[in-house]
Amino acid sequence: MWCYRRLLKVPWPEKKTDKEITQMANVGERLLQQLMKRKLRYAGHIIRGSSGPLLQLSLEGKIEGKKGQGRPRRN
């Protein structure tokens, strides 16, 4: 969005929404469709597990064991 604002010469104090900027640039639906496609592709990449176990663990949210009692120690 910052790039579109720069290309259209919209000053930063001017309160324009992202929706207005995309309408001015005539890229609204096409841009949103491309973003959704990229998000889905990335989600499939993570679900397959090819990005490593840490991302898959954060997506699924399964942690074995018990949480320690009290305040965490500083490392």
Secondary structure by P-SEA (a helix, b strand, c coil): caaaaaaacccccccccaaaaaaaaccaaaaaaaaaaaaaaaaaaaaaccccaaaaaaaaccccccccccccccc
